[in-house]
Amino acid sequence: MTVMPVRPDLITWAREHRGLKLQEAATLLGITAAELQQLEQGGKPLHLTMFRKISNALRIPQATLLRRTRPNLQPMPRDFRSIEGRGARIGLQTRFAIDYARTIAANVMELVESGIGPTTPILPHLTRGEDAAEAGERERERLGIPVINQMAWPAKDAFNNWRALIERTGCFVLLQKFDVEECKGFALYDDQNTPIIMISKADEFDPTKTFTLIHEYCHLLLREPGISDQNRENPVEAFCNKFAAAFLIPRAALRAVLPYWPTAPVEWSRHDLREWARQLKVSQQALALRLEELGVAPRGYYSRIVAGQDKTSKAKSKGGNYVSTNAFEMGNRYALAVLNAQARGDIPTAEAAEMVQLAPQHFEQVREQADKRFEFAGAVGGGVPH
């Protein structure tokens, strides 16, 4: 059997890079913890089959495992969750999503540095000294998104519509599947050309994905990217929550659904809250937060609504084919950046196929779909740059 010339230290690094304990990694590889420990300590040769297993299971390139030294990689994003006592552990699927986002960023920077990338976005710059709710309403007004349009959207289209509108600001909005109990999303801002929002596909409900989208957008506007859990104790998370609630539910939206504007806080019924959330295509939690923040619901209303909600599951979708799934994950802005460069002859077809992980025969389908989304966003948001 072929023995691979891999330094034991690189096997340990690969496991630690993916945030796995010895037993977790061993289970993933189908061996015992003792066997993995032997490999890491150099007491057992690494054969080709296990070498491939490690590379595939941990998504570490084989060339990286064959290095003589540990690679110098970017650190994990800032973690805003630790204030709740969860610690800073980042799970395997979330780490895969971070790698995916950074691969997208690297590809965009390659286009930019070659002079063929998308226009450098100029995002507003918020500070935490501002009023978060006022900032949320102001940004919505800047983007020119009427409440009447929001209420008219079919519920099945609302998340995709919001996504396209945020993408037109210059952000790349990506989706991957990772544990929502760990985090619902994160934001990266390693360069002005690559503001990235990542949202978990594991979140079953579009209204909560929409809230995560705007919450992470606020992280970018603050220039404080990182991994979020939307808790109300961390001051950055609290600011982004208030921003997102006000952005999605401006006062004009509330006036459109409330039967009257109260002069004192009202304990609105769950039935009413559910109906108003349905009309606005937002989550009941977001609406409860906004009502409380504006003083039209009493203090503690949001917490009572969250505590009393059933954790119902949405019917599982059958999913799409590989092409539609891949296009959905990479988003409209990234797809157009790569495929338009290929259509102009700026990059070879083979390179574009590698960047979007699609065969060339699917390019036109994906490009047309992304163009339609951006055309829609332009019609709603008017002069929003992209």
Disulfide bonds with the S-S distance in Angstrom:
none
